[in-house]
Amino acid sequence: MSTRSFLLPERLAQYYAQVAVREPPLLAELRAETARLPMARMQIAPEQGQLMAMLVRLMGARRCVEVGVFTGYSSLAVALALPADGYLLACDVAEDWTAVARRYWARAGVAHRIELRLAPALDTLDAELRAGRAGGYDFAFIDADKGNYEGYYERCLQLLRAGGLIAVDNTLWSGRVADPAAGDEDTAAIRQFNERVAADPRVDLCLVPIADGLTLLRKRE
Ligand code: CA
């Protein structure tokens, strides 16, 4: 959820947007187009795209995987940060929303860096592992159905090289994870995921309270 950082009060969010958001024009256009869709809340916030692009550049990432494309804001932000020979494996099941993504990837001139696989992401990730690509990725972004977060995480962890990074979206879930009255399945799945990775010795962890909560997990050597 949340196309803005929900922990910032409105006035401070406006200030933040004025002084700290640098959004490429095509991403701004995509955000505006997506905002008209009924599921617009699934789009990530611009400051989050900016953070992910910075991480990708800092890491010198070349091979990335994304679980949950929607209309392509995060994949476009990441693809624009990749080097010319960079590669992004984009996993989703929705043909209509990813058609929007494809249109923007083409307009941005990064379509050749992105391979979209329209299939359940667990299957796509398993196929990558079977193809011998364990350890072959630098960066993964998980932002899809919350009930499968643990399954996506386990597979992405295998696909990453040591020192690689997994970013997981919506880990603060508009605050509902800390609300004892919230007992729905998605909230329960995110709580369980958060507790699991907090105790996982295979990764370094930092939950960044940006947007709807972005958990960064670095695969240890
Ligand atoms: Ca999300």
Residues whose N, C-alpha, C, O or C-beta is under 5 A from the ligand:
A	BS01	CA	M1 M42 D143 D169 N170
